[in-house]
Amino acid sequence: MDSVAILKAISNTRLAVVEPEYASISSWPVGLVGTIVEVYDMGKECQDLVEFADSQGIEYAMAMLKADEILVLQYELAVA
């Protein structure tokens, strides 16, 4: 369950919006943070199901995003 940030603006038509007040936003901004909840192997590429939630942890949208549309956030430096 990695935290990710959007690298490209995502059209609202690609989202499953849970909370109606977010339905009026036409595109979701670069930098918006979400959580990968499922990874789907689609043959040539994988797609990630990303959940977006507010600071209280209440989900407001989900989207299927490709690897080039997200950046996995690193909270600790890994030493090899």
MOPAC internal coordinates of N, CA, C and O (Angstrom, degrees):
PM7 1SCF
backbone

  N    0.0000 0     0.00 0     0.00 0    0    0    0
  C    1.4503 1     0.00 0     0.00 0    1    0    0
  C    1.5268 1   108.73 1     0.00 0    2    1    0
  O    1.2310 1   121.46 1  -106.14 1    3    2    1
  N    1.3375 1   114.82 1    73.86 1    3    2    1
  C    1.4555 1   120.82 1  -179.73 1    5    3    2
  C    1.5166 1   111.85 1   -77.60 1    6    5    3
  O    1.2310 1   121.05 1   -34.59 1    7    6    5
  N    1.3243 1   115.60 1   145.41 1    7    6    5
  C    1.4545 1   120.91 1   170.03 1    9    7    6
  C    1.5170 1   107.32 1   -83.85 1   10    9    7
  O    1.2310 1   120.92 1   -41.08 1   11   10    9
  N    1.3334 1   115.85 1   138.92 1   11   10    9
  C    1.4581 1   121.17 1  -178.69 1   13   11   10
  C    1.5240 1   109.39 1  -135.35 1   14   13   11
  O    1.2310 1   121.06 1   -19.62 1   15   14   13
  N    1.3366 1   115.57 1   160.38 1   15   14   13
  C    1.4566 1   122.06 1   173.15 1   17   15   14
  C    1.5248 1   108.05 1  -122.09 1   18   17   15
  O    1.2310 1   120.63 1   -35.78 1   19   18   17
  N    1.3172 1   116.40 1   144.22 1   19   18   17
  C    1.4566 1   122.07 1   178.52 1   21   19   18
  C    1.5283 1   109.51 1   -71.33 1   22   21   19
  O    1.2310 1   120.12 1   -48.95 1   23   22   21
  N    1.3308 1   117.38 1   131.05 1   23   22   21
  C    1.4656 1   122.80 1   178.35 1   25   23   22
  C    1.5215 1   112.82 1   -94.46 1   26   25   23
  O    1.2310 1   120.05 1   159.04 1   27   26   25
  N    1.3184 1   117.51 1   -20.96 1   27   26   25
  C    1.4618 1   123.59 1  -179.41 1   29   27   26
  C    1.5259 1   107.27 1  -132.75 1   30   29   27
  O    1.2310 1   120.48 1   -34.48 1   31   30   29
  N    1.3238 1   116.68 1   145.52 1   31   30   29
  C    1.4696 1   119.19 1   176.33 1   33   31   30
  C    1.5245 1   109.05 1   -59.31 1   34   33   31
  O    1.2310 1   120.48 1   -42.50 1   35   34   33
  N    1.3253 1   116.69 1   137.50 1   35   34   33
  C    1.4563 1   122.82 1  -177.49 1   37   35   34
  C    1.5287 1   109.04 1  -112.01 1   38   37   35
  O    1.2310 1   120.72 1   -54.60 1   39   38   37
  N    1.3294 1   116.23 1   125.40 1   39   38   37
  C    1.4626 1   121.63 1   179.04 1   41   39   38
  C    1.5281 1   110.20 1   -64.20 1   42   41   39
  O    1.2310 1   121.21 1   -37.77 1   43   42   41
  N    1.3054 1   115.29 1   142.23 1   43   42   41
  C    1.4617 1   121.77 1   178.36 1   45   43   42
  C    1.5309 1   111.59 1   -59.41 1   46   45   43
  O    1.2310 1   119.93 1   155.24 1   47   46   45
  N    1.3239 1   117.73 1   -24.76 1   47   46   45
  C    1.4695 1   121.08 1  -179.17 1   49   47   46
  C    1.5250 1   111.77 1   -68.64 1   50   49   47
  O    1.2310 1   119.65 1   163.22 1   51   50   49
  N    1.3317 1   118.27 1   -16.78 1   51   50   49
  C    1.4661 1   122.43 1   179.52 1   53   51   50
  C    1.5255 1   112.13 1   -92.34 1   54   53   51
  O    1.2310 1   120.24 1  -178.81 1   55   54   53
  N    1.3072 1   117.14 1     1.19 1   55   54   53
  C    1.4609 1   121.55 1  -175.50 1   57   55   54
  C    1.5221 1   111.87 1  -108.32 1   58   57   55
  O    1.2310 1   121.32 1   -30.75 1   59   58   57
  N    1.3107 1   115.08 1   149.25 1   59   58   57
  C    1.4593 1   121.67 1   166.69 1   61   59   58
  C    1.5220 1   104.84 1  -100.39 1   62   61   59
  O    1.2310 1   120.80 1   -77.88 1   63   62   61
  N    1.3142 1   116.08 1   102.12 1   63   62   61
  C    1.4671 1   121.55 1  -176.17 1   65   63   62
  C    1.5191 1   109.34 1   -86.88 1   66   65   63
  O    1.2310 1   121.18 1   -54.85 1   67   66   65
  N    1.3233 1   115.35 1   125.15 1   67   66   65
  C    1.4616 1   121.76 1  -178.37 1   69   67   66
  C    1.5231 1   111.10 1   -89.08 1   70   69   67
  O    1.2310 1   120.63 1   140.08 1   71   70   69
  N    1.3077 1   116.39 1   -39.92 1   71   70   69
  C    1.4686 1   121.45 1  -177.92 1   73   71   70
  C    1.5313 1   109.82 1  -100.50 1   74   73   71
  O    1.2310 1   119.77 1   -58.78 1   75   74   73
  N    1.3354 1   118.04 1   121.22 1   75   74   73
  C    1.4651 1   122.32 1  -174.08 1   77   75   74
  C    1.5308 1   115.19 1   -56.73 1   78   77   75
  O    1.2310 1   119.64 1   148.94 1   79   78   77
  N    1.3202 1   118.30 1   -31.06 1   79   78   77
  C    1.4738 1   119.43 1  -177.57 1   81   79   78
  C    1.5268 1   112.41 1   -65.97 1   82   81   79
  O    1.2310 1   119.72 1   161.79 1   83   82   81
  N    1.3385 1   118.13 1   -18.21 1   83   82   81
  C    1.4598 1   121.21 1   178.89 1   85   83   82
  C    1.5320 1   112.16 1   -89.92 1   86   85   83
  O    1.2310 1   119.69 1   171.14 1   87   86   85
  N    1.3207 1   118.21 1    -8.86 1   87   86   85
  C    1.4715 1   122.16 1  -177.27 1   89   87   86
  C    1.5294 1   112.30 1   -66.29 1   90   89   87
  O    1.2310 1   119.42 1   156.42 1   91   90   89
  N    1.3152 1   118.71 1   -23.58 1   91   90   89
  C    1.4621 1   121.63 1  -177.27 1   93   91   90
  C    1.5368 1   112.99 1   -80.60 1   94   93   91
  O    1.2310 1   119.90 1   169.55 1   95   94   93
  N    1.3243 1   117.80 1   -10.45 1   95   94   93
  C    1.4666 1   121.08 1   179.41 1   97   95   94
  C    1.5248 1   108.06 1   -77.60 1   98   97   95
  O    1.2310 1   120.11 1   -59.25 1   99   98   97
  N    1.3408 1   117.39 1   120.75 1   99   98   97
  C    1.4662 1   120.20 1  -173.55 1  101   99   98
  C    1.5223 1   113.35 1   -76.03 1  102  101   99
  O    1.2310 1   119.96 1   146.42 1  103  102  101
  N    1.3297 1   117.68 1   -33.58 1  103  102  101
  C    1.4660 1   119.25 1   174.89 1  105  103  102
  C    1.5205 1   109.20 1  -146.26 1  106  105  103
  O    1.2310 1   121.68 1   -33.62 1  107  106  105
  N    1.3215 1   114.40 1   146.38 1  107  106  105
  C    1.4576 1   121.14 1  -176.23 1  109  107  106
  C    1.5194 1   107.93 1   -92.09 1  110  109  107
  O    1.2310 1   119.68 1   -45.16 1  111  110  109
  N    1.3224 1   118.21 1   134.84 1  111  110  109
  C    1.4615 1   122.00 1  -167.99 1  113  111  110
  C    1.5280 1   115.69 1   -76.54 1  114  113  111
  O    1.2310 1   122.02 1   -25.44 1  115  114  113
  N    1.3164 1   113.74 1   154.56 1  115  114  113
  C    1.4626 1   121.63 1   171.81 1  117  115  114
  C    1.5281 1   107.38 1   -58.06 1  118  117  115
  O    1.2310 1   120.65 1   -41.42 1  119  118  117
  N    1.3231 1   116.36 1   138.58 1  119  118  117
  C    1.4548 1   121.25 1   177.96 1  121  119  118
  C    1.5124 1   114.91 1    94.68 1  122  121  119
  O    1.2310 1   120.12 1   168.15 1  123  122  121
  N    1.3435 1   117.37 1   -11.85 1  123  122  121
  C    1.4593 1   119.85 1   178.20 1  125  123  122
  C    1.5264 1   109.03 1   -61.88 1  126  125  123
  O    1.2310 1   120.35 1   -46.73 1  127  126  125
  N    1.3232 1   116.93 1   133.27 1  127  126  125
  C    1.4607 1   122.11 1  -174.80 1  129  127  126
  C    1.5316 1   110.53 1   -98.16 1  130  129  127
  O    1.2310 1   121.70 1   -42.47 1  131  130  129
  N    1.3359 1   114.36 1   137.53 1  131  130  129
  C    1.4554 1   121.88 1   176.69 1  133  131  130
  C    1.5202 1   109.60 1  -140.95 1  134  133  131
  O    1.2310 1   120.79 1     4.51 1  135  134  133
  N    1.3173 1   116.09 1  -175.49 1  135  134  133
  C    1.4647 1   122.33 1  -179.29 1  137  135  134
  C    1.5193 1   109.56 1  -128.44 1  138  137  135
  O    1.2310 1   120.70 1   -49.31 1  139  138  137
  N    1.3361 1   116.27 1   130.69 1  139  138  137
  C    1.4623 1   120.31 1   174.78 1  141  139  138
  C    1.5247 1   107.74 1   -72.37 1  142  141  139
  O    1.2310 1   120.74 1   -57.10 1  143  142  141
  N    1.3320 1   116.19 1   122.90 1  143  142  141
  C    1.4611 1   120.10 1   179.98 1  145  143  142
  C    1.5274 1   112.24 1  -109.80 1  146  145  143
  O    1.2310 1   120.13 1   164.06 1  147  146  145
  N    1.3308 1   117.35 1   -15.94 1  147  146  145
  C    1.4639 1   121.71 1   179.11 1  149  147  146
  C    1.5198 1   108.92 1  -159.13 1  150  149  147
  O    1.2310 1   120.92 1   -35.47 1  151  150  149
  N    1.3339 1   115.84 1   144.53 1  151  150  149
  C    1.4637 1   121.82 1   176.47 1  153  151  150
  C    1.5154 1   107.62 1  -118.18 1  154  153  151
  O    1.2310 1   120.76 1   -50.87 1  155  154  153
  N    1.3391 1   116.15 1   129.13 1  155  154  153
  C    1.4584 1   122.10 1  -179.35 1  157  155  154
  C    1.5125 1   109.62 1  -114.35 1  158  157  155
  O    1.2310 1   120.29 1   -54.70 1  159  158  157
  N    1.3332 1   117.05 1   125.30 1  159  158  157
  C    1.4599 1   122.32 1   176.31 1  161  159  158
  C    1.5145 1   107.43 1   -85.82 1  162  161  159
  O    1.2310 1   120.46 1   -69.50 1  163  162  161
  N    1.3267 1   116.73 1   110.50 1  163  162  161
  C    1.4664 1   122.26 1  -175.78 1  165  163  162
  C    1.5364 1   111.28 1  -101.32 1  166  165  163
  O    1.2310 1   119.92 1  -152.46 1  167  166  165
  N    1.3251 1   117.76 1    27.54 1  167  166  165
  C    1.4642 1   120.70 1  -179.00 1  169  167  166
  C    1.5135 1   111.03 1    91.47 1  170  169  167
  O    1.2310 1   120.41 1    84.33 1  171  170  169
  N    1.3268 1   116.81 1   -95.67 1  171  170  169
  C    1.4673 1   121.19 1  -178.29 1  173  171  170
  C    1.5240 1   112.79 1   -71.58 1  174  173  171
  O    1.2310 1   120.27 1   151.77 1  175  174  173
  N    1.2991 1   117.09 1   -28.23 1  175  174  173
  C    1.4643 1   120.50 1  -178.33 1  177  175  174
  C    1.5205 1   110.85 1  -145.69 1  178  177  175
  O    1.2310 1   121.43 1   -21.43 1  179  178  177
  N    1.2976 1   114.88 1   158.57 1  179  178  177
  C    1.4568 1   120.94 1   175.59 1  181  179  178
  C    1.5224 1   108.94 1   -97.17 1  182  181  179
  O    1.2310 1   121.05 1   -28.27 1  183  182  181
  N    1.3044 1   115.59 1   151.73 1  183  182  181
  C    1.4472 1   120.72 1   171.47 1  185  183  182
  C    1.5203 1   107.67 1  -126.23 1  186  185  183
  O    1.2310 1   121.50 1   -34.73 1  187  186  185
  N    1.3164 1   114.73 1   145.27 1  187  186  185
  C    1.4563 1   121.07 1  -177.51 1  189  187  186
  C    1.5204 1   110.11 1  -109.58 1  190  189  187
  O    1.2310 1   121.09 1   -45.83 1  191  190  189
  N    1.3205 1   115.53 1   134.17 1  191  190  189
  C    1.4570 1   120.63 1   172.04 1  193  191  190
  C    1.5243 1   106.05 1   -86.53 1  194  193  191
  O    1.2310 1   121.07 1   -63.99 1  195  194  193
  N    1.3213 1   115.56 1   116.01 1  195  194  193
  C    1.4644 1   121.43 1  -175.77 1  197  195  194
  C    1.5268 1   109.05 1  -111.74 1  198  197  195
  O    1.2310 1   121.60 1   -50.01 1  199  198  197
  N    1.3193 1   114.54 1   129.99 1  199  198  197
  C    1.4654 1   121.74 1   177.76 1  201  199  198
  C    1.5242 1   108.37 1  -100.92 1  202  201  199
  O    1.2310 1   120.90 1   -44.08 1  203  202  201
  N    1.3247 1   115.88 1   135.92 1  203  202  201
  C    1.4598 1   121.66 1   175.57 1  205  203  202
  C    1.5175 1   107.74 1  -111.39 1  206  205  203
  O    1.2310 1   120.70 1   -49.25 1  207  206  205
  N    1.3255 1   116.26 1   130.75 1  207  206  205
  C    1.4608 1   121.60 1  -177.14 1  209  207  206
  C    1.5286 1   109.58 1  -137.52 1  210  209  207
  O    1.2310 1   121.34 1   -22.96 1  211  210  209
  N    1.3163 1   115.04 1   157.04 1  211  210  209
  C    1.4653 1   119.33 1   178.23 1  213  211  210
  C    1.5316 1   110.03 1   -80.80 1  214  213  211
  O    1.2310 1   120.65 1     1.66 1  215  214  213
  N    1.3183 1   116.35 1  -178.34 1  215  214  213
  C    1.4685 1   120.82 1  -176.14 1  217  215  214
  C    1.5270 1   113.01 1   -66.53 1  218  217  215
  O    1.2310 1   120.27 1   165.57 1  219  218  217
  N    1.3317 1   117.09 1   -14.43 1  219  218  217
  C    1.4661 1   121.59 1   176.67 1  221  219  218
  C    1.5284 1   111.52 1   -91.23 1  222  221  219
  O    1.2310 1   120.45 1   178.29 1  223  222  221
  N    1.3555 1   116.74 1    -1.71 1  223  222  221
  C    1.4576 1   121.45 1   179.95 1  225  223  222
  C    1.5185 1   114.54 1    85.55 1  226  225  223
  O    1.2310 1   120.44 1  -168.76 1  227  226  225
  N    1.3388 1   116.76 1    11.24 1  227  226  225
  C    1.4622 1   120.93 1   179.95 1  229  227  226
  C    1.5280 1   109.08 1   -87.96 1  230  229  227
  O    1.2310 1   121.04 1   -60.26 1  231  230  229
  N    1.3338 1   115.62 1   119.74 1  231  230  229
  C    1.4614 1   121.85 1  -178.23 1  233  231  230
  C    1.5260 1   111.01 1   -64.85 1  234  233  231
  O    1.2310 1   120.79 1   -43.48 1  235  234  233
  N    1.3558 1   116.10 1   136.52 1  235  234  233
  C    1.4565 1   118.85 1   174.90 1  237  235  234
  C    1.5242 1   112.95 1  -123.86 1  238  237  235
  O    1.2310 1   119.35 1   167.31 1  239  238  237
  N    1.3433 1   118.85 1   -12.69 1  239  238  237
  C    1.4645 1   120.81 1   177.13 1  241  239  238
  C    1.5239 1   110.31 1  -165.66 1  242  241  239
  O    1.2310 1   121.45 1   -18.91 1  243  242  241
  N    1.3489 1   114.83 1   161.09 1  243  242  241
  C    1.4586 1   122.33 1   174.54 1  245  243  242
  C    1.5270 1   107.55 1  -138.79 1  246  245  243
  O    1.2310 1   120.70 1   -27.86 1  247  246  245
  N    1.3458 1   116.27 1   152.14 1  247  246  245
  C    1.4617 1   120.46 1   178.14 1  249  247  246
  C    1.5186 1   110.01 1  -152.13 1  250  249  247
  O    1.2310 1   121.05 1   -31.46 1  251  250  249
  N    1.3377 1   115.59 1   148.54 1  251  250  249
  C    1.4593 1   122.18 1   171.62 1  253  251  250
  C    1.5245 1   106.23 1   -90.54 1  254  253  251
  O    1.2310 1   120.50 1   -60.49 1  255  254  253
  N    1.3367 1   116.65 1   119.51 1  255  254  253
  C    1.4562 1   121.11 1  -176.68 1  257  255  254
  C    1.5228 1   110.99 1  -125.71 1  258  257  255
  O    1.2310 1   121.34 1   -33.72 1  259  258  257
  N    1.3237 1   115.05 1   146.28 1  259  258  257
  C    1.4632 1   121.48 1   178.24 1  261  259  258
  C    1.5240 1   109.11 1   -84.95 1  262  261  259
  O    1.2310 1   121.01 1   -17.54 1  263  262  261
  N    1.3250 1   115.68 1   162.46 1  263  262  261
  C    1.4673 1   121.67 1  -177.33 1  265  263  262
  C    1.5257 1   112.43 1   -58.80 1  266  265  263
  O    1.2310 1   119.80 1   145.65 1  267  266  265
  N    1.3471 1   117.98 1   -34.35 1  267  266  265
  C    1.4615 1   119.74 1  -178.33 1  269  267  266
  C    1.5330 1   113.28 1   -79.91 1  270  269  267
  O    1.2310 1   120.26 1  -179.53 1  271  270  269
  N    1.3398 1   117.11 1     0.47 1  271  270  269
  C    1.4541 1   121.10 1   178.62 1  273  271  270
  C    1.5227 1   112.87 1  -101.88 1  274  273  271
  O    1.2310 1   120.36 1   174.46 1  275  274  273
  N    1.3370 1   116.92 1    -5.54 1  275  274  273
  C    1.4635 1   120.47 1  -176.85 1  277  275  274
  C    1.5250 1   111.58 1  -133.48 1  278  277  275
  O    1.2310 1   121.29 1   -22.46 1  279  278  277
  N    1.3073 1   115.15 1   157.54 1  279  278  277
  C    1.4587 1   123.48 1   174.46 1  281  279  278
  C    1.5223 1   106.98 1  -123.19 1  282  281  279
  O    1.2310 1   120.29 1   -58.00 1  283  282  281
  N    1.3284 1   117.04 1   122.00 1  283  282  281
  C    1.4641 1   120.66 1   177.09 1  285  283  282
  C    1.5200 1   107.62 1   -73.35 1  286  285  283
  O    1.2310 1   120.42 1   -52.39 1  287  286  285
  N    1.3253 1   116.80 1   127.61 1  287  286  285
  C    1.4617 1   121.80 1  -178.04 1  289  287  286
  C    1.5173 1   110.27 1   -85.04 1  290  289  287
  O    1.2310 1   120.70 1   -42.60 1  291  290  289
  N    1.3086 1   116.26 1   137.40 1  291  290  289
  C    1.4649 1   123.53 1   179.87 1  293  291  290
  C    1.5168 1   108.60 1  -110.02 1  294  293  291
  O    1.2310 1   120.40 1   -56.34 1  295  294  293
  N    1.3173 1   116.83 1   123.66 1  295  294  293
  C    1.4638 1   120.95 1  -179.08 1  297  295  294
  C    1.5260 1   111.55 1  -100.95 1  298  297  295
  O    1.2310 1   120.07 1   165.08 1  299  298  297
  N    1.3230 1   117.47 1   -14.92 1  299  298  297
  C    1.4685 1   121.57 1   179.73 1  301  299  298
  C    1.5077 1   109.16 1  -136.10 1  302  301  299
  O    1.2310 1   120.33 1   -32.01 1  303  302  301
  N    1.2856 1   116.98 1   147.99 1  303  302  301
  C    1.4502 1   122.42 1   177.31 1  305  303  302
  C    1.5258 1   108.48 1   -85.21 1  306  305  303
  O    1.2310 1   120.95 1   -57.18 1  307  306  305
  N    1.3254 1   115.78 1   122.82 1  307  306  305
  C    1.4650 1   121.31 1   179.65 1  309  307  306
  C    1.5251 1   109.23 1   -88.30 1  310  309  307
  O    1.2310 1   120.40 1   -51.19 1  311  310  309
  N    1.3139 1   116.84 1   128.81 1  311  310  309
  C    1.4684 1   122.45 1   178.22 1  313  311  310
  C    1.5117 1   108.22 1  -100.63 1  314  313  311
  O    1.2310 1   120.64 1   -52.56 1  315  314  313
  N    1.3288 1   116.39 1   127.44 1  315  314  313
  C    1.4779 1   120.49 1  -178.23 1  317  315  314
  C    1.5257 1   110.63 1   -85.14 1  318  317  315
  O    1.2310 1   120.10 1   180.00 1  319  318  317

